[in-house]
Amino acid sequence: MKRRLCRSWKGRMICGVCAGIGARFGVDAMLVRLAFAALCLVHGLGIFAYVMALLLMPEEIHCWSAEEGVYEEYC
């Protein structure tokens, strides 16, 4: 089962958008960040795309599992 597209807590730098996209599609988050930076050179399209992704992508949900003693991800 594939992960849902959501903002990640792991590898987060600003809001977790790039880390979430990278985790969902199996790409390094740094490549996603570079793609957003390149899109910023095209009339600020990267900034608009990042803000839209920030508003539309849900936050990754964590829940403490007492049985396993670890955090579980529900995204």
Secondary structure, 3 states (H helix, E strand, C coil): CCCCCCECCCCCCCCCHHHHHHHHHCCCHHHHHHHHHHHHCCCCHHHHHHHHHHHHCCECCEEEECCCCEEEECC
